[in-house]
Amino acid sequence: MKKKNLLFSSATTVLAITISLVIALVIILCVSEQPGQAVTALLLGPLRSTRLIGSIFTTAIPICFTGLAVCLMFQASMFNMCAEGSFFLGALAAAAFATKVPLPGILGLAGPMLVGAAAGALLCLVPAWLKAKLNASEMVASLMLNYIALYLGLYVLNTYLRDQSFGALASEKLPDSSKLDKIIPGTSIHSGIFLAIFFIVLCFLLLYKTSLGHKIRTYGQNPRFTKYAGIKVGSVIILSQVLGGAIAGIGGSVEVMGMYERFQWTSLPGYGWDGVILAILARNKPQYVPLAAIFLSYLRVGASTMASNTDVPKELITVIQAIMIMLITATALLKGMKQKMVIKEALSSGTDS
């Protein structure tokens, strides 16, 4: 039965993606004067050069981290949206530590990442604590905290970290010891991809091979049962959210240390919201996050290629994403078929007995 549920869940996702792509193609046919070229650029454009292929993976790296963070938090049925703010603060904290406390060798990489993880975890601790102690809505609290994180970060950047010789609001340059190496010539792929893979495996093991992961999933499926089973609900809530925030914070530090010379974001980068999309596509399962990340990154690189070479704007991908999310979250999709399968399974089990 478990395998059949997985089959229907996968079928729903594939069907939603297919329908959304078909709708996108119809839109292109309606609005473009060169639809054939636009469709080709969208679907095959990312494969035209090594640089574009590299862009797929460098686009996927940061959203892998936020996708994992959101998966971990959503597995506990906690709709915490702080991955965005945690990613931003993680990047800022990593840049601050790297520029103010330059360290040699591996410490130049590990130190900023640990500080970034702490910053991300601290932000997610706030809505988690409010939920555990006061039963406050974590969604409302986390949405507001994202903008508190943004403006607090901008204040710190402008007051304490700003490079006065630079022509825009930005930190000083990161030292070479705090930069992730590029690993494939001719592309922007950096060694952060190995860290992303490491955390994918780590999150999978945490959720499915440890007692903490079992408690998180049990609470997510049935909070009342978790309470009656003697599990400390408050600690499960706080730990799941803090760990998710730490992963998002590390993602921010990896992004700024792998792709930038200095920290210069003056708005929320949007990777946290992408993490929510990834978690929905991956059905909150860490092992599927890299597939969802590569798929979404491929579409975005294809959209940029299409916008550069045709008359179709890259915002079309936003339309595709919205349609996909609506279809995937529509519980009615394949619901009738699934009910028939359950009834047939129950009847056959009753006959056999």
N, C-alpha and C positions, 0 to 999 in steps of 0.2 A: 504494500500500500504506500509505503514511504517513497519507493521508486516512482510509482505512478503520480504521486503528488509533485515530485520533482519534475517529472516529464511534463505535466500540465503547467507548472510554473514556468519552465523553460519555453514551452510552446507559446504561452501568453506573451512572454517578453519578445520572442522572435516575431510573433504576429504583430505586436505593437510597433516594433522597429520597422518591419516591412511596410505596414500601412502608412506610417509617418513618412517614410522615404518616397512611397508612391505619391502621397499628397504633395510632397516637396517637388517631385518631378512635374506634377500637374501644374503647380504654381509657376514653375520655371517656363513651361510651355505657354502659359497664359501671359506672362509679363515680359518675356525676353524676345528680342528680335533675332537672337542667335541661340536658340534652345539646345541644339545639338552640341555646340561648342561649350555651353554652360554646363550641361550634364556631364560631358566628358571631363571637364576641368574639376567638377565636384567629386566625381567618382574615381578618376584616375590621376588627377593632378598631383596628389601627394607622392606618387611613385615616379615622378619625372626626373628627380635628381637626388643625389645622396644628401644634399643639404635639407631638402624637404622631408625626406625619410627621417633624418635626424630630428627635425622639428616635431615630428609626431611623438617621438619618445621624450623629448625635453618638455613638450606640452603635457605629456602624461605623468611625468614624475611628481609635480606638486599636487595634482589632483588625486594621485594614488594615496598620498598621505592624508589628505582631507577626507577622501572616500573611506579609508580605513577608520579614521577617527569617528566619522558619522556612523559607520556600520557598528562599531563598538558601542556607541551611545544608543543607537536605535535598537540594538539587540536587547537592551534593558527597557525597551518601550519608553525611553526618555527622549523627547523631541527637543533636544538641546541644539540650538543653532549657533553656538559659540565657536564652531570650528573656524568661521571666517575671522572673528576677532582674535582667536588664539593663533591662527596662522600669521596674521599681521603683527601681533605683539611678539611672537616667536622670532620673526625675521628682524624686528627692531631690536629686541633684546640681544640677539646673536650679533648684530652689527655693532651695538653699543659695547658689548664685552670684547669683541675682536679688535675694535679701534682703541679702546681705553686700556685694555689689559692684553696686549699682544703676547702670545706664547709661542714657543718654538715647536716644530715637528707636529706630531699627532695631537699634542695638546692644543695647538692652534685651531684644530678642527673640532675636537671633542668638547673643549671648554665652551665655545659659543653655542654648540648644539644643546648641551646640557642646560645652559642658561635659557635658551629658547624653549626647551621642553618645560622648564619650571614656569616660565611666563605663561605659556599656553595652558598648563595645568591649573595655575592659580586663577586664571579667568574663568575656566569651566567649573572650578570649585564653588564659585558664588551661586549660580543657579542650582547646582547640585545640593548645596547645603540648605538653601531656601526650600527646595523640594523635600529633602529628608526631614528637616526640622519643623517647617511651617506649612508643608503641603502646598507651597506656592507653585504656580504654573511655570515650569522651566522654559517653555517656549516663549512666553512673554518676557521673562527676565533675561533670557539669552539674546533675544532680538534687540532689546534696549542696550545690553552690555556691549554689543558689537560696536555701536556708535560711541559709547563711553571709551572703549578701547581705542577707537580711531582718534578721537580728539585728545585723549590723554597722550597717545603716542605722538601726535603732531606737536603737542606742547613740549614733550621731552626732546623730540628731534630738533625743534626750533630753538629751545633754550639751552640744551646741554650738549647736543651732538652735532650741530650744524657746522659745516665747513664754510667759513665766511668767504673764502676765496673762490668758491664754486658759484656759478651763475644761477642756481636754483636751490630750493630747499632740499638739502641732502646731507648725509653724514660724510665724514672723512672717508677716504679710500680704505677698503679692507686690506690688511697686510697679506702678503703672498702666502703666508703660512695658514691663513684662514680661508683660502680659496680652494674649491674642489677642482681637481684636474679634469681637463677634457680628455676623453679616452679614445675617441675615434676622429682622426684627422678629417677636416672638411665638413664636420658637423658640430653642433653645439652640445652633443651628448656628453655629460660629465659623470663623474664617479658616484654622484648621488643616486644613480639608477640602482647601484648595488645596495645602497641603504634602503631604497624603496622595496626591493625584493626581500631584504632581510626582515623588514617590518611586516610585510605581507605574510611571511611564514610565521613570524612571532605572534601576530594577531590570530592566525588560524589555530596555532597551538594553544594560545591562551584561552580562546573561546571553546575549543572542542576537546582539549586534553588536560585541562586543569580543573580543580574544584571551584576556583573563582569563576571561570568561564561557565561552568555548569550552573552556578548560582545566578550569574547574570542572565543566562538564557531562560532559566526557570522563572526568574522574576519577570522577565519580559513576556513570557507566555501566560503566567498566572500569578500576579502579585499577591493575591489573597492566600493561595496555597503556599507561597514562599514564606509568608508571615506565620502561618499555622505550622509549617515544617520546622520552625525554630531558627530559620536563617535571619540574620540581622539585616533587615531590609535597608536601613539607613546606610550601612557600610557598603552594601552592594551598589546603591544609587551613587554614592560619592565616589567610590573607586572606579566604577565604569566611566563616569564623566571626567574624572581627573586624568585617567589613562588616555581617554580620547583627546582631551585637551593637550596632553603632553605630546601625543603623536602629531597633532596638527601644528604645535609649536616647533617640533623638529622639522616638519615639512617646510615651514616658513624659513627656518635657518638654512636648510638645504637649498632652497630656491635662491635666497639672496647670496649665499656663498658659492653657488654653482653658476649663476647666470648674470650677476651684477658686480660692478666695481665698487659700488657703495649703496647704502640704503637710501632710496629716494621716492618711496611711495607716498603720495599725499592723499590717497583715498583707499578704501578697502579694495584689495585686488580681485575679489570675486571667486577665489579658489575654494572658499568654504561653501559657497552656494553650489559650486560644481560638485563638491563632495556629496551634497545631498542628492544630486542627480545620479552620481555614481552608485551611492548606496541603494537607491531605488532600482536602478538597472541591475545591480548585483544581488538584489533581494537580501541585503544586509549580510551577505556572506563574503568574508575577506578573500577567499580563494578566487572569486569572480571579479574582484575589483580591478586587477590589471587588464582583463579583457574589456571591461566597460571603459576603462581609462583610455586604452588604445583606440577603441572604437570612437569615443567622443573626440579624441585628439585628431584622429584621421578625418572626421567630418569637419573639424574646425580648420585644419590645414587645407583641406579641399575647398572649403568656403572662401578662405583667403585667396587661394589660387584662382577660383572662379571670379571673385570680385576684381582681381587685378587684370584679368584677361577678357572679361565679358561685361555685360550691362546689368548683371544680377548682383545685388548687394550681399555681403556676407552675413547680414542680419537674418537671412533666410534660415540659418542654422538655429537661431533662437526659436523660430517657428517650429522647426523639426523637433527640438528638445521639448517644447511645450506639449506638442501632440503626443510624443512618446510617453511623457510622464502621465498625461491624462489617461492614455490607453492602458498603460501598465498598472496604474492604480485603480482602474475601473474593475471592481470586483465582479461585475456581471460578465466580463469577457470569459468565455468558455465555461461559465458557471453551470449552465444546463448540462453540458457534456460531463462535467466533473460529478454532478449529482447523480447522473445515470450510472456512472462508473462505480460510485460508492454504493448505490442501491444494489447493483448487480453483484458487487463483491460481497455485500452482506447476505444476499439471498443464496449465493453459492456456498458461503461459509455455513449458513443454516442448514442447507441441504446435505452437506458433507457430514455434519454432526448428527 
